[in-house]
Amino acid sequence: MTRDADTIVGSMDYMFVSSYLERIGDYVTNICEWIVYLKTGKLLELNSNASEDEF
């Protein structure tokens, strides 16, 4: 690990970018849920994780 310190720093950057992209996706989903609510008046969960819990 001490020999490849640059690799570790670069890998951490990729991890941060992936978490930022996930957060952006969550924000986009929330905006889309608001749009559906404003157009239809119905609360709709677009990012349902129910299918992941069926293992």
Contacts in CASP RR format, 6 or more apart in sequence:
PFRMAT RR
TARGET T0000
AUTHOR 0000-0000-0000
METHOD contacts of the structure
MODEL  1
MTRDADTIVGSMDYMFVSSYLERIGDYVTNICEWIVYLKTGKLLELNSNA
SEDEF
1 8 0 8 1.000
26 47 0 8 1.000
29 46 0 8 1.000
29 47 0 8 1.000
32 46 0 8 1.000
33 43 0 8 1.000
33 44 0 8 1.000
33 45 0 8 1.000
33 46 0 8 1.000
36 42 0 8 1.000
36 44 0 8 1.000
36 46 0 8 1.000
37 43 0 8 1.000
37 44 0 8 1.000
END
